[in-house]
Amino acid sequence: MFSSTKAGHISHIVTTALLGQVVSSGLTPPDPSKIEHYGQLIIQALVALVTIWATVRKALQKPVEVVPQEKTGNSSAGSNGNGAE
């Protein structure tokens, strides 16, 4: 890793300095408009995924069978169905 010669030490220092410049310039935060743009793209992607998932889920559901209800004989006795007389 470290060289024992003077040229090796100097090259190590220069390389480290260059890498430090590249890393520090790459870590600068983007401007707020880029952040807002990426946020909107992420939200649109999430909405699209949820919409697709709901559509597929709805398409794969089994149809609900309607069961006819039996009529009770109490309705013809003059009752209005709410229990009050």
Secondary structure, DSSP 8 states (H G I E B T S, - for coil): ---SSHHHHHHHHHHHHHHHHHHHHHTS---HHHHHHHHHHHHHHHHHHHHHHHHHHHHHS-----------GGGGGT--SSS--
